[in-house]
Amino acid sequence: MANTIKVQLVKGLIGTKQDHRATVRGLGLRRVNSTKELQDTPSVRGMINKVSYLVKVVS
């Protein structure tokens, strides 16, 4: 599994914008503290950057 990023949802989605909620769902995150291992691509990096106040990159 080379070139992967582990992302964790650290904040709830209530009160956030609709497109930010959709971005988090697109990353595969459902609940607070859920983690997902994703491919390290520019599109995934952009999604993480968009919702950076909701997620954390775990090493």
N, C-alpha and C positions, 0 to 999 in steps of 0.2 A: 504494500500500500504506500507507494511513494507519492509525494506531492499531495498530501491530504491536510485538511484543517479540521480541528475539532471545535465546534461552536456550541455554546451553552446559552440558553435563554435565562436571563437573570432578573427580568422585570416583567410584570404583568402587562397585558395588552389593553386593559380597560382604559379608555380615555385617549387612546392613540388614534392616529389617522387611519382611514380605511386601507390606503395603499401600503402603509407600514405593516398593518396586520397581514395583508396579503403577501408581503415580502417575507415576513417571518414564517408564514405557512409554506411559502415556496422553498425556504431553507429546510423544511421538514421538522420544525420545532412546534410543539403543541402546548406543553405545560411549562410553568416556571421550573427551572433547574433541569429541564430535559436537554440532552446533548445529542449531537449528530456529527458524524465524521463525513466531510464533504471533499470533493476534488478541489484542489487549489487552482482555480481558473479565474481569469479577470472578471467574468460575470458574477461568480460567487463572491469575490472580493468586493465588487461594487454593491452587491446586496447587503453584505455585512457592514460596509461603510454607511449605507443608507439608514440602517437601523442600529447604529453603533451604540446608542444610548439604551438599547434593550438587550443586547447580546454581549458575550465575552468570548474571546478566542482562548481556548484552554490548550495548554501545551501537552 
